[in-house]
């Protein structure tokens, strides 16, 4: 299998127009974590700065040619809108559920594209113009409920819908999903869309030919519908006072008192990210890295910010002394 392919300017441009709704992105690590086969995702910084790097056409080209693997964010926090919706399913018999959804969406004249994955598949719906994330999520969750397709909640298996949030705060990121047509580092292969030959040109031609959903259509699909409370984004569970680092006001926050069991990996402790867990993922329990020599420094490899982690612990920055 040829992992490294050549691409064209037009292919990169088409990919940008179809999939990129904002310039923030993640990268999949080229090497797995020690003692694990998992290749984590992280947000790269601009050269020599602490600012997140901006996605460029060069980034897309490298992704398509196989030298890097990027993750894409669905929601643009400036508009709370997305260009696409992706349904991720990787549990037993999940492909059957994705086919049910694809067939039902077809009855609405929605041409959803089914992408292979390591354990199941991804079903993508494309939009004529960026539409409100909340309305897109209502549509998919309503279909799933009517078809009896499970939605992931806590430890219960089910589909995961990207975007995973109705809205994001200014500067927020949400959850990224692996960019299609790139190499999955853990599987060391590309996962193609069904319905087209396994070449980049054929795949993009197929995707460009799919009919895209308009705002008027989406509003018609969800008329009278609302997100069921059980399917709304999970709210953080309050953390007991002992987790704040001490009983006295102003005591320095200590994240090691707030998280669960940790294990040592190189210079870091690794454990489950509270923000990821509140959204019902981080199955490997290793998204959060905490510097052993100074636990004030910690980072979620899935892209959660320090503010999101602290909020998920019930101790937002500003509530106690900032770490």
Buried (B, 14 or more C-beta within 10 A) or exposed (E): EEEEBEBEEEBBEBBBEBBBBBEBBBBBBEEEBEEEEBBBBBBBEEEEEEEBBEBBEEBBBBBBBBEBBBBBBBBBBEEBBBBBBBBBBBBEEBBEBBBBBBEBBEEBEBBBBBBBBEEBBBBBBBBBEBBBBBBBBBBBBBBBBEEEBBBBEEEEBBBBBBBBBBBBEEEBBBBBBBBBBBBBBBEEEBBBBEBBEEEBBBBBBBBEEBEBBEBEBBEEBBEEEEBEEEBEBEEBEEBEEEBBBBEEEEEEBBBEBBBEEBEEBEEBBBBBBBBBBBBBBBEBBBBBBBEBEEBEBBBBBBBBBBBBBBBBBBBBBEEBEEB
